Amino acid sequence: MLRVDVGAAVVTSWRPAFDVDPVVVLRPHRRGHGDPAWRLDARGTVWRACTTPAGAVTLAVRRAGDHVRGSAWGPGAEWAIQGLPDLLGASDDDTGFVAHHPLVAQARALRPDLRLGSSGRVWDALVPAILEQKVTGKEAWRTWRELCCRFGEPAPGPAPEGMFVPPTPERVRAVPDWEWHRVGLDGGRRRALLAVASVANRLERAAELRGVRGRDLLRRVPGIGVWTAAEVAQRAWGDPDAVSFGDFHLAKTVGWALLGHDIDDVELRELLEPYAPQRQRAIRYLEGSGVKRPRFGPRYSPRDYRAF
């Protein structure tokens, strides 16, 4: 991987030894179409605004022929560029994966560029995961936008207009009580967010422990359960076996794709057992297959906790 400094930017050109589509690999980090920390421009460049141990960073990634080009600005630029290969799945290993269902095999053949990337950053995955607990996606994404724009900082460098770096743990702990109502966060999720903010540095070790040990470390914090730990593990260290049990849609979606009918979490665990220790990889293939569960009723109406 070639890395050079260009003015205030750190730039790299990397030729991966595998097929990779940065848009596909980085899409799990996007929180809704209006995510202020994630953008896709007309040239196919993915822009991410992130926190790092060294400070804020804006990272721009795009495919250029058989190379991936990355540019980073801000105090965390070096850290982000060094982690770019892993972010795009260089450390992902699907050795031993067997497609036990025809649909999984078909999806895998159609998407050889699907990789499980590792951001190496627990905090940036943990905050939105907490916001998404037990609410609709629209509710969670609205709060995420409010939190980033009110308490984050403008993305450094030539980032697209309106991009913000997520707030740091220190900034979250300093948010006044009344502001939590304005961003639309209820008491339970607020308590969980403040709890992880108070031990955020120690929780970053989960990305080093990885696997079950990493998820167990996250679950030591009150308000962090199986679902939230799995959502973080999938993004922070590309955990191939982290299944988001307890998700409102997941069991139904997988059941419909593989069996043609809804199932519950108990049946989901049994259905995915042959794929252990790569159950999440199988789910990603199913999600990329394009199979959709039919809708049988009206969608849930988003609630608004904001106080004006």
C-alpha positions as CSV (number, residue, x, y, z in Angstrom):
1,M,0.0,0.0,0.0
2,L,1.5,3.3,-1.2
3,R,1.0,6.2,1.2
4,V,1.9,9.9,0.7
5,D,1.2,13.2,2.2
6,V,-0.5,15.7,-0.1
7,G,-0.8,19.0,1.6
8,A,-3.1,18.6,4.5
9,A,-4.3,15.2,3.2
10,V,-2.9,11.7,3.7
11,V,-3.4,9.8,0.5
12,T,-3.0,6.1,-0.3
13,S,-3.3,3.8,-3.3
14,W,-3.9,0.2,-2.5
15,R,-4.2,-2.8,-4.8
16,P,-6.3,-5.5,-2.9
17,A,-5.7,-9.1,-3.6
18,F,-9.4,-9.8,-3.7
19,D,-12.5,-8.4,-5.4
20,V,-14.0,-5.5,-3.3
21,D,-16.6,-2.8,-3.8
22,P,-16.0,-0.1,-1.2
23,V,-19.7,1.0,-1.4
24,V,-20.9,-2.5,-0.6
25,V,-18.5,-3.1,2.2
26,L,-19.0,0.4,3.8
27,R,-22.8,0.5,3.5
28,P,-23.4,-1.1,6.9
29,H,-21.8,2.0,8.5
30,R,-24.5,4.3,7.0
31,R,-27.4,5.2,9.3
32,G,-30.2,6.2,7.0
33,H,-30.2,8.3,3.8
34,G,-29.5,11.5,5.6
35,D,-26.5,10.2,7.7
36,P,-24.3,13.3,8.4
37,A,-21.3,11.0,8.9
38,W,-21.6,8.9,5.7
39,R,-22.1,10.1,2.1
40,L,-21.8,8.6,-1.4
41,D,-21.1,11.2,-4.1
42,A,-21.7,11.1,-7.9
43,R,-18.2,9.7,-8.6
44,G,-18.8,6.7,-6.4
45,T,-16.7,7.9,-3.6
46,V,-17.7,7.0,-0.1
47,W,-17.1,9.7,2.5
48,R,-16.9,8.8,6.2
49,A,-16.6,11.2,9.2
50,C,-15.3,9.4,12.2
51,T,-13.7,9.6,15.6
52,T,-10.3,8.0,16.1
53,P,-7.8,7.6,19.0
54,A,-5.9,10.5,17.5
55,G,-8.9,12.8,16.8
56,A,-11.5,13.5,14.1
57,V,-11.0,12.4,10.5
58,T,-12.8,12.5,7.2
59,L,-12.0,9.5,5.0
60,A,-12.8,9.4,1.3
61,V,-12.6,5.9,-0.5
62,R,-13.3,5.0,-4.1
63,R,-12.4,2.2,-6.5
64,A,-10.1,3.2,-9.4
65,G,-9.5,0.3,-11.7
66,D,-7.8,-2.5,-9.8
67,H,-6.7,-0.1,-7.0
68,V,-8.5,1.5,-4.1
69,R,-7.7,5.1,-3.5
70,G,-8.1,6.6,0.0
71,S,-7.7,10.2,1.2
72,A,-8.0,11.4,4.8
73,W,-8.0,14.7,6.5
74,G,-7.8,15.7,10.2
75,P,-5.9,14.6,13.3
76,G,-6.9,11.0,12.7
77,A,-5.8,10.8,9.1
78,E,-2.8,8.6,9.6
79,W,-4.8,6.2,11.8
80,A,-7.6,6.0,9.2
81,I,-5.3,5.4,6.3
82,Q,-3.4,2.6,8.1
83,G,-6.7,0.9,8.8
84,L,-8.1,1.2,5.3
85,P,-7.3,-2.4,4.2
86,D,-9.0,-3.9,7.2
87,L,-11.9,-1.5,6.8
88,L,-12.5,-2.9,3.4
89,G,-12.1,-6.5,4.5
90,A,-8.4,-7.4,4.1
91,S,-8.5,-9.3,7.4
92,D,-11.8,-11.1,6.6
93,D,-11.4,-14.9,6.3
94,D,-14.2,-17.1,4.9
95,T,-12.1,-20.3,5.0
96,G,-14.4,-23.2,5.8
97,F,-17.6,-21.4,4.8
98,V,-20.1,-23.8,3.2
99,A,-23.4,-22.6,1.6
100,H,-25.9,-25.1,3.1
101,H,-28.9,-23.5,1.2
102,P,-29.2,-22.9,-2.6
103,L,-30.1,-19.3,-2.1
104,V,-26.9,-18.7,0.0
105,A,-24.8,-20.4,-2.7
106,Q,-26.4,-18.3,-5.4
107,A,-26.0,-15.1,-3.6
108,R,-22.3,-15.9,-2.9
109,A,-21.7,-16.6,-6.5
110,L,-23.3,-13.3,-7.5
111,R,-21.4,-11.2,-4.9
112,P,-17.8,-12.3,-4.7
113,D,-16.9,-8.8,-3.7
114,L,-18.8,-9.0,-0.4
115,R,-16.4,-8.7,2.5
116,L,-16.8,-8.2,6.2
117,G,-14.9,-5.0,7.0
118,S,-13.4,-4.0,10.4
119,S,-13.4,-0.3,11.3
120,G,-11.3,-1.0,14.4
121,R,-13.4,1.6,16.3
122,V,-16.0,0.5,18.8
123,W,-17.4,3.9,19.9
124,D,-18.6,5.0,16.4
125,A,-20.5,1.8,16.0
126,L,-21.8,1.6,19.6
127,V,-23.5,5.0,19.7
128,P,-25.9,4.5,16.7
129,A,-26.5,0.9,17.8
130,I,-27.8,2.1,21.2
131,L,-30.0,4.7,19.4
132,E,-31.5,1.9,17.3
133,Q,-32.6,-0.1,20.4
134,K,-36.3,-0.9,20.4
135,V,-37.4,1.9,18.0
136,T,-38.0,2.2,14.3
137,G,-35.1,3.0,12.0
138,K,-36.5,6.4,11.2
139,E,-36.6,7.3,14.9
140,A,-33.1,6.2,15.5
141,W,-31.6,7.9,12.4
142,R,-33.4,11.2,13.2
143,T,-31.8,11.1,16.7
144,W,-28.4,10.2,15.2
145,R,-28.6,13.2,12.8
146,E,-29.5,15.5,15.7
147,L,-26.8,14.2,17.9
148,C,-24.1,14.5,15.3
149,C,-25.1,17.9,14.1
150,R,-25.6,19.4,17.5
151,F,-22.7,17.9,19.4
152,G,-20.3,16.6,16.8
153,E,-17.9,18.7,14.9
154,P,-17.8,19.6,11.2
155,A,-16.0,17.0,9.2
156,P,-12.4,18.1,8.5
157,G,-11.1,18.6,4.9
158,P,-13.1,19.0,1.8
159,A,-16.0,16.8,3.0
160,P,-19.4,17.2,1.3
161,E,-21.5,20.0,2.8
162,G,-23.4,19.0,6.0
163,M,-21.1,16.3,7.1
164,F,-20.3,16.0,10.8
165,V,-18.0,13.8,13.0
166,P,-20.0,11.9,15.7
167,P,-19.6,13.4,19.2
168,T,-16.8,12.0,21.3
169,P,-17.5,10.2,24.7
170,E,-16.5,13.4,26.5
171,R,-18.9,15.5,24.5
172,V,-21.7,13.0,25.1
173,R,-21.1,13.1,28.9
174,A,-21.3,16.9,28.8
175,V,-24.7,17.2,27.0
176,P,-27.1,19.0,29.3
177,D,-30.3,17.2,30.4
178,W,-32.7,19.3,28.5
179,E,-30.8,18.7,25.2
180,W,-31.5,15.0,25.3
181,H,-35.2,15.8,24.9
182,R,-34.4,18.0,22.0
183,V,-32.6,15.3,20.1
184,G,-35.4,12.8,20.9
185,L,-33.7,10.3,23.2
186,D,-35.8,8.5,25.8
187,G,-34.6,7.6,29.3
188,G,-33.5,4.0,28.7
189,R,-31.4,4.7,25.7
190,R,-30.0,7.8,27.3
191,R,-28.8,5.9,30.3
192,A,-27.2,3.2,28.2
193,L,-25.4,5.9,26.1
194,L,-24.1,7.7,29.1
195,A,-23.0,4.4,30.7
196,V,-20.8,3.4,27.6
197,A,-19.5,7.0,27.4
198,S,-18.1,6.7,30.9
199,V,-16.1,3.6,30.0
200,A,-15.6,4.2,26.3
201,N,-11.8,3.8,26.3
202,R,-12.0,0.4,28.0
203,L,-14.6,-0.8,25.6
204,E,-12.3,-0.2,22.6
205,R,-10.5,-3.3,23.7
206,A,-13.4,-5.4,22.5
207,A,-12.1,-4.9,18.9
208,E,-8.8,-6.5,20.0
209,L,-10.5,-9.4,21.8
210,R,-12.9,-10.0,18.9
211,G,-15.5,-12.8,18.8
212,V,-17.5,-13.9,21.8
213,R,-14.9,-12.3,24.2
214,G,-15.3,-9.0,22.6
215,R,-19.1,-9.1,22.6
216,D,-19.1,-10.3,26.3
217,L,-17.0,-7.2,27.2
218,L,-19.5,-4.9,25.7
219,R,-22.4,-6.7,27.5
220,R,-20.9,-5.9,30.8
221,V,-22.2,-2.4,30.5
222,P,-25.9,-2.0,31.6
223,G,-28.1,-1.5,28.6
224,I,-26.0,-3.4,26.2
225,G,-27.5,-6.7,25.3
226,V,-27.0,-9.4,22.7
227,W,-28.5,-7.4,19.8
228,T,-26.4,-4.2,20.5
229,A,-23.2,-6.2,21.0
230,A,-23.7,-8.0,17.7
231,E,-24.4,-4.8,15.8
232,V,-21.1,-3.3,17.1
233,A,-19.1,-6.5,16.5
234,Q,-20.3,-6.7,12.8
235,R,-18.8,-3.3,12.1
236,A,-16.0,-2.8,14.6
237,W,-14.2,-6.1,13.9
238,G,-16.1,-7.7,11.1
239,D,-17.3,-10.5,13.3
240,P,-18.5,-13.3,10.9
241,D,-20.6,-15.0,13.6
242,A,-22.3,-12.1,15.4
243,V,-26.0,-12.5,14.8
244,S,-28.4,-9.7,15.9
245,F,-30.8,-11.9,17.8
246,G,-33.7,-9.9,19.1
247,D,-34.0,-7.9,15.9
248,F,-37.6,-7.1,14.9
249,H,-37.1,-8.1,11.2
250,L,-34.1,-10.5,11.0
251,A,-35.8,-13.8,11.9
252,K,-38.7,-13.1,9.7
253,T,-36.5,-12.1,6.8
254,V,-34.2,-15.1,7.0
255,G,-37.2,-17.5,7.5
256,W,-39.0,-16.1,4.5
257,A,-35.8,-16.3,2.4
258,L,-35.0,-19.9,3.3
259,L,-38.3,-21.5,4.3
260,G,-41.0,-19.3,2.7
261,H,-42.5,-18.3,6.0
262,D,-41.9,-16.3,9.2
263,I,-39.8,-17.8,12.1
264,D,-38.9,-16.7,15.6
265,D,-35.4,-16.3,17.2
266,V,-35.4,-19.8,18.5
267,E,-36.0,-21.2,15.0
268,L,-33.5,-18.7,13.6
269,R,-30.8,-20.0,15.9
270,E,-31.5,-23.6,14.8
271,L,-31.6,-22.6,11.1
272,L,-28.3,-20.9,11.2
273,E,-26.5,-23.5,13.3
274,P,-24.9,-25.2,10.3
275,Y,-23.1,-21.9,9.4
276,A,-21.4,-21.5,12.8
277,P,-18.9,-19.9,13.2
278,Q,-19.8,-17.8,10.2
279,R,-23.6,-17.2,10.7
280,Q,-23.4,-13.5,10.1
281,R,-21.7,-14.1,6.8
282,A,-24.6,-16.3,5.7
283,I,-27.0,-13.5,6.7
284,R,-25.1,-10.9,4.7
285,Y,-25.4,-13.2,1.6
286,L,-29.1,-13.5,2.1
287,E,-29.5,-9.8,2.6
288,G,-27.6,-9.3,-0.7
289,S,-29.8,-11.8,-2.5
290,G,-32.6,-9.3,-3.1
291,V,-35.2,-11.6,-1.5
292,K,-37.8,-9.5,0.4
293,R,-40.4,-10.6,2.9
294,P,-43.9,-9.5,1.8
295,R,-45.6,-6.9,4.0
296,F,-48.8,-8.0,5.6
297,G,-49.8,-4.9,7.5
298,P,-49.1,-1.2,8.0
299,R,-45.7,0.0,9.1
300,Y,-45.1,1.2,12.7
301,S,-45.4,4.9,13.0
302,P,-42.2,6.6,14.3
303,R,-42.5,8.2,17.7
304,D,-41.1,11.6,18.5
305,Y,-39.5,12.1,21.9
306,R,-38.3,15.6,21.1
307,A,-39.3,18.5,23.3
308,F,-39.6,21.9,21.7
